[in-house]
Amino acid sequence: VQLQASGGGLVQAGGSLRLSCAASGSTFRINIMGWYRQAPGKQRELVGIMDRDGGTNYAGSVKGRFTISRDNAKNTVYLQMNSLKTEDTAVYYCYVRDVQQYWGQGTLVTVSS
């Protein structure tokens, strides 16, 4: 499985961004799709994931502000980020799991004050 993420960039605090990640290759067994992030000097952490049936799990710090969605027909997962805060600044990694896990190349999100 190969992952191609897009949509990162620079945004002011309070603004919005939308990330996308398209999976290709042997995608028929994909169950989990979602996002992790890694801020400078910190460990990679969960942002949110969604299973094939639409069940979700979000980090507490993003609940109510970020929304994950996916298009199973297109093997694409999205992350809508609203009310962004400076502490959301990080490299965001697309994550996919079937019988093993796969990571995208990372896309930088910078939130300025």
N, CA, C and O of each residue as an XYZ file, in Angstrom:
452
protein
N       0.853     -1.189      0.000
C       0.000      0.000      0.000
C       0.892      1.243      0.000
O       1.839      1.351      0.779
N       0.567      2.164     -0.883
C       1.292      3.443     -0.933
C       0.309      4.561     -0.564
O      -0.872      4.519     -0.908
N       0.835      5.549      0.141
C      -0.002      6.650      0.613
C       0.535      7.969      0.086
O       1.742      8.213      0.105
N      -0.368      8.817     -0.383
C      -0.003     10.143     -0.873
C      -0.871     11.165     -0.171
O      -2.078     11.238     -0.398
N      -0.244     11.950      0.680
C      -0.965     12.962      1.443
C      -0.758     14.338      0.830
O       0.249     14.603      0.174
N      -1.729     15.199      1.059
C      -1.637     16.575      0.583
C      -2.493     17.469      1.459
O      -3.335     16.996      2.222
N      -2.262     18.784      1.336
C      -3.130     19.739      1.990
C      -2.525     20.508      3.141
O      -3.194     21.374      3.704
N      -1.293     20.232      3.516
C      -0.691     20.984      4.602
C      -0.360     22.399      4.179
O      -0.494     22.758      3.009
N       0.073     23.200      5.136
C       0.449     24.561      4.828
C       0.463     25.435      6.057
O       0.451     24.955      7.191
N       0.488     26.734      5.806
C       0.526     27.737      6.873
C      -0.845     28.377      7.014
O      -1.462     28.773      6.025
N      -1.313     28.473      8.245
C      -2.614     29.067      8.513
C      -2.544     29.819      9.833
O      -1.772     29.460     10.723
N      -3.341     30.850      9.953
C      -3.406     31.590     11.205
C      -4.255     30.850     12.226
O      -5.143     30.075     11.872
N      -3.974     31.097     13.481
C      -4.784     30.509     14.544
C      -6.248     30.884     14.343
O      -6.584     32.023     14.021
N      -7.103     29.889     14.545
C      -8.526     30.084     14.313
C      -8.981     29.672     12.931
O     -10.179     29.563     12.670
N      -8.035     29.446     12.052
C      -8.349     29.086     10.679
C      -8.581     27.608     10.495
O      -8.632     26.844     11.459
N      -8.721     27.210      9.231
C      -9.025     25.829      8.884
C      -8.099     25.330      7.789
O      -7.590     26.098      6.972
N      -7.902     24.034      7.799
C      -7.179     23.339      6.739
C      -7.813     21.977      6.552
O      -8.427     21.430      7.469
N      -7.657     21.436      5.351
C      -8.142     20.091      5.076
C      -7.010     19.270      4.483
O      -6.409     19.653      3.480
N      -6.730     18.150      5.108
C      -5.722     17.220      4.601
C      -6.417     16.063      3.885
O      -7.525     15.660      4.238
N      -5.739     15.551      2.886
C      -6.236     14.383      2.161
C      -5.129     13.350      2.071
O      -3.947     13.692      2.064
N      -5.516     12.088      2.002
C      -4.540     11.019      1.832
C      -5.179      9.911      1.009
O      -6.194      9.329      1.393
N      -4.562      9.639     -0.124
C      -5.073      8.606     -1.013
C      -4.178      7.374     -0.931
O      -2.954      7.474     -1.012
N      -4.802      6.225     -0.770
C      -4.082      4.959     -0.731
C      -4.176      4.278     -2.091
O      -5.207      4.337     -2.761
N      -3.094      3.640     -2.482
C      -3.083      2.902     -3.739
C      -2.342      1.584     -3.533
O      -1.681      1.370     -2.516
N      -2.471      0.724     -4.511
C      -1.844     -0.587     -4.394
C      -2.867     -1.614     -3.925
O      -4.015     -1.596     -4.368
N      -2.458     -2.505     -3.034
C      -3.341     -3.556     -2.523
C      -4.205     -3.022     -1.391
O      -3.911     -3.225     -0.213
N      -5.268     -2.340     -1.770
C      -6.079     -1.611     -0.785
C      -7.302     -2.372     -0.301
O      -8.016     -1.886      0.577
N      -7.562     -3.555     -0.851
C      -8.850     -4.206     -0.589
C      -8.998     -4.682      0.846
O     -10.115     -4.940      1.293
N      -7.883     -4.807      1.588
C      -8.001     -5.258      2.976
C      -7.876     -4.129      3.990
O      -7.828     -4.377      5.195
N      -7.822     -2.879      3.504
C      -7.668     -1.759      4.429
C      -8.867     -1.682      5.361
O     -10.015     -1.726      4.917
N      -8.596     -1.567      6.650
C      -9.652     -1.372      7.636
C      -9.546      0.028      8.235
O     -10.464      0.835      8.092
N      -8.453      0.311      8.889
C      -8.287      1.578      9.581
C      -7.597      2.607      8.663
O      -6.621      2.290      7.983
N      -8.113      3.822      8.658
C      -7.469      4.960      7.997
C      -7.520      6.138      8.954
O      -8.506      6.318      9.669
N      -6.471      6.932      8.972
C      -6.501      8.080      9.865
C      -5.226      8.883      9.842
O      -4.466      8.871      8.874
N      -5.015      9.588     10.948
C      -3.915     10.550     11.010
C      -3.233     10.528     12.377
O      -3.875     10.391     13.418
N      -1.931     10.666     12.333
C      -1.106     10.938     13.491
C      -0.361     12.239     13.230
O      -0.345     12.741     12.106
N       0.246     12.773     14.259
C       1.066     13.965     14.090
C       2.259     13.937     15.032
O       2.257     13.266     16.064
N       3.281     14.694     14.635
C       4.473     14.808     15.459
C       4.930     16.253     15.478
O       5.332     16.808     14.456
N       4.862     16.846     16.649
C       5.319     18.222     16.829
C       6.819     18.209     17.116
O       7.361     17.189     17.541
N       7.485     19.327     16.886
C       8.936     19.394     17.144
C       9.268     19.013     18.581
O       8.695     19.551     19.528
N      10.194     18.082     18.726
C      10.635     17.675     20.047
C       9.681     16.763     20.792
O       9.890     16.469     21.969
N       8.635     16.315     20.116
C       7.649     15.459     20.774
C       7.494     14.146     20.038
O       7.920     14.002     18.893
N       6.876     13.189     20.716
C       6.618     11.898     20.091
C       5.413     11.990     19.164
O       4.554     12.861     19.301
N       5.384     11.066     18.225
C       4.218     10.983     17.341
C       2.996     10.577     18.162
O       3.069      9.705     19.028
N       1.871     11.232     17.865
C       0.652     10.971     18.626
C      -0.542     10.821     17.702
O      -0.559     11.329     16.580
N      -1.525     10.119     18.200
C      -2.766      9.929     17.460
C      -3.506     11.254     17.320
O      -3.609     12.026     18.274
N      -4.016     11.503     16.123
C      -4.980     12.588     15.917
C      -6.372     11.977     15.867
O      -7.251     12.345     16.647
N      -6.562     11.059     14.963
C      -7.839     10.375     14.869
C      -7.796      9.298     13.807
O      -7.048      9.394     12.834
N      -8.602      8.275     14.001
C      -8.690      7.174     13.052
C     -10.152      6.807     12.834
O     -11.014      7.089     13.667
N     -10.408      6.177     11.706
C     -11.756      5.735     11.377
C     -11.674      4.334     10.796
O     -10.815      4.056      9.959
N     -12.567      3.447     11.238
C     -12.596      2.118     10.650
C     -13.505      2.110      9.424
O     -14.124      3.116      9.078
N     -13.566      0.963      8.786
C     -14.269      0.876      7.522
C     -15.767      1.123      7.669
O     -16.434      1.516      6.712
N     -16.290      0.892      8.867
C     -17.723      1.094      9.116
C     -18.043      2.495      9.627
O     -19.201      2.802      9.911
N     -17.037      3.338      9.745
C     -17.260      4.715     10.160
C     -17.029      4.988     11.637
O     -17.201      6.119     12.092
N     -16.643      3.970     12.386
C     -16.323      4.197     13.780
C     -15.056      5.017     13.927
O     -14.093      4.815     13.187
N     -15.050      5.945     14.878
C     -13.921      6.862     15.006
C     -13.328      6.852     16.415
O     -13.969      6.463     17.391
N     -12.093      7.293     16.467
C     -11.414      7.505     17.734
C     -10.542      8.741     17.569
O      -9.662      8.771     16.709
N     -10.781      9.756     18.385
C     -10.051     11.015     18.294
C      -9.235     11.260     19.567
O      -9.595     10.819     20.658
N      -8.144     11.963     19.388
C      -7.429     12.466     20.552
C      -8.293     13.520     21.232
O      -9.017     14.267     20.573
N      -8.207     13.569     22.554
C      -9.014     14.531     23.284
C      -8.732     15.972     22.893
O      -9.623     16.821     22.930
N      -7.483     16.241     22.516
C      -7.096     17.613     22.202
C      -7.716     18.148     20.910
O      -7.711     19.356     20.673
N      -8.248     17.254     20.074
C      -8.810     17.707     18.793
C     -10.311     17.470     18.690
O     -10.939     17.905     17.725
N     -10.884     16.797     19.655
C     -12.325     16.524     19.609
C     -13.121     17.809     19.514
O     -12.868     18.769     20.242
N     -14.080     17.816     18.615
C     -14.908     18.987     18.416
C     -14.326     20.008     17.451
O     -15.014     20.939     17.035
N     -13.057     19.832     17.094
C     -12.418     20.756     16.154
C     -12.016     20.055     14.858
O     -12.099     20.646     13.781
N     -11.588     18.820     14.955
C     -11.138     18.059     13.791
C     -12.166     16.976     13.462
O     -12.799     16.408     14.352
N     -12.315     16.707     12.174
C     -13.245     15.667     11.730
C     -12.574     14.811     10.663
O     -12.031     15.320      9.682
N     -12.623     13.511     10.876
C     -12.115     12.564      9.888
C     -13.284     12.047      9.057
O     -14.369     11.775      9.571
N     -13.032     11.924      7.776
C     -13.990     11.274      6.896
C     -13.207     10.432      5.894
O     -12.002     10.612      5.716
N     -13.905      9.524      5.254
C     -13.220      8.691      4.269
C     -14.170      8.313      3.149
O     -15.385      8.228      3.325
N     -13.575      8.091      2.006
C     -14.308      7.633      0.835
C     -13.719      6.266      0.492
O     -12.650      6.177     -0.112
N     -14.417      5.210      0.879
C     -13.883      3.863      0.691
C     -13.725      3.516     -0.788
O     -12.818      2.773     -1.164
N     -14.599      4.049     -1.609
C     -14.509      3.771     -3.046
C     -13.226      4.353     -3.641
O     -12.654      3.801     -4.581
N     -12.788      5.476     -3.076
C     -11.570      6.141     -3.565
C     -10.364      5.825     -2.697
O      -9.260      6.293     -2.976
N     -10.564      5.030     -1.638
C      -9.474      4.721     -0.708
C      -8.772      5.982     -0.220
O      -7.544      6.055     -0.170
N      -9.571      6.953      0.133
C      -9.055      8.259      0.545
C      -9.619      8.630      1.907
O     -10.799      8.424      2.190
N      -8.754      9.178      2.736
C      -9.167      9.666      4.048
C      -8.867     11.159      4.110
O      -7.880     11.640      3.554
N      -9.746     11.874      4.804
C      -9.641     13.324      4.918
C      -9.571     13.721      6.390
O     -10.083     13.023      7.266
N      -8.932     14.846      6.635
C      -8.920     15.420      7.982
C      -9.280     16.896      7.853
O      -8.484     17.699      7.367
N     -10.468     17.239      8.286
C     -10.894     18.632      8.314
C     -10.518     19.208      9.667
O     -10.973     18.728     10.705
N      -9.696     20.228      9.649
C      -9.195     20.837     10.879
C      -9.732     22.252     10.974
O      -9.423     23.100     10.138
N     -10.530     22.502     11.986
C     -11.113     23.823     12.232
C     -10.617     24.376     13.559
O     -10.101     23.642     14.402
N     -10.781     25.661     13.726
C     -10.374     26.324     14.977
C      -8.950     25.943     15.363
O      -8.674     25.588     16.509
N      -8.058     26.021     14.390
C      -6.686     25.585     14.620
C      -5.999     26.452     15.657
O      -6.230     27.658     15.748
N      -5.146     25.798     16.436
C      -4.382     26.462     17.489
C      -2.893     26.323     17.170
O      -2.491     25.452     16.398
N      -2.091     27.185     17.768
C      -0.653     27.116     17.514
C      -0.085     25.759     17.925
O       0.882     25.281     17.333
N      -0.687     25.145     18.937
C      -0.197     23.847     19.389
C      -0.558     22.708     18.440
O      -0.139     21.571     18.657
N      -1.317     22.990     17.408
C      -1.591     21.988     16.378
C      -0.470     21.923     15.344
O      -0.474     21.056     14.469
N       0.480     22.833     15.448
C       1.615     22.820     14.528
C       2.374     21.500     14.649
O       2.810     21.124     15.737
N       2.528     20.804     13.533
C       3.163     19.486     13.541
C       3.266     18.975     12.112
O       2.684     19.539     11.186
N       4.014     17.904     11.959
C       3.962     17.129     10.726
C       2.861     16.094     10.900
O       2.867     15.324     11.860
N       1.930     16.080      9.978
C       0.799     15.174     10.045
C       1.047     13.988      9.111
O       1.386     14.156      7.939
N       0.869     12.796      9.658
C       1.123     11.571      8.917
C      -0.171     10.807      8.689
O      -0.932     10.540      9.619
N      -0.396     10.468      7.447
C      -1.483      9.583      7.108
C      -1.142      8.168      7.599
O       0.014      7.748      7.551
N      -2.147      7.452      8.064
C      -1.943      6.117      8.635
C      -3.028      5.192      8.109
O      -4.210      5.532      8.080
N      -2.589      4.025      7.698
C      -3.520      3.026      7.167
C      -3.120      1.670      7.720
O      -1.934      1.376      7.869
N      -4.120      0.842      8.023
C      -3.822     -0.483      8.538
C      -4.714     -1.528      7.891
O      -5.935     -1.384      7.833
N      -4.068     -2.589      7.402
C      -4.824     -3.788      7.051
C      -4.278     -4.899      7.946
O      -4.601     -4.929      9.133
N      -3.481     -5.793      7.428
C      -2.804     -6.768      8.286
C      -1.505     -6.193      8.823
O      -0.894     -6.770      9.722
N      -1.085     -5.078      8.287
C       0.048     -4.339      8.803
C      -0.254     -2.850      8.663
O      -1.277     -2.462      8.100
N       0.643     -2.032      9.180
C       0.379     -0.605      9.139
C       1.309      0.088      8.147
O       2.434     -0.344      7.894
N       0.792      1.170      7.605
C       1.513      1.942      6.603
C       1.450      3.422      6.979
O       0.471      3.894      7.557
N       2.512      4.132      6.637
C       2.588      5.557      6.950
C       2.824      6.357      5.675
O       3.578      5.948      4.792
N       2.156      7.516      5.602
C       2.434      8.444      4.530
C       3.710      9.228      4.807
O       4.351      9.047      5.842
N       4.070     10.097      3.872
C       5.351     10.796      3.958
C       5.317     11.973      4.912
O       6.369     12.526      5.231
N       4.159     12.369      5.372
C       4.052     13.506      6.281
C       3.839     14.810      5.537
O       4.457     15.072      4.505
N       2.956     15.612      6.084
C       2.709     16.938      5.517
C       2.702     17.942      6.672
O       2.068     17.718      7.703
N       3.415     19.045      6.478
C       3.612     20.012      7.556
C       2.419     20.957      7.660
O       1.972     21.537      6.671
N       1.926     21.092      8.866
C       0.889     22.079      9.181
C       1.482     23.057     10.185
O       1.918     22.666     11.268
N       1.493     24.321      9.818
C       2.021     25.364     10.689
C       0.911     26.347     11.001
O       0.305     26.925     10.099
N       0.650     26.531     12.287
C      -0.393     27.455     12.730
C       0.291     28.624     13.419
O       0.960     28.454     14.438
N       0.120     29.811     12.855
C       0.758     31.002     13.398
C      -0.198     31.763     14.308
O      -1.417     31.688     14.152
N       0.368     32.489     15.253
C      -0.464     33.244     16.215
C      -0.823     34.612     15.673
O      -1.514     35.379     16.343
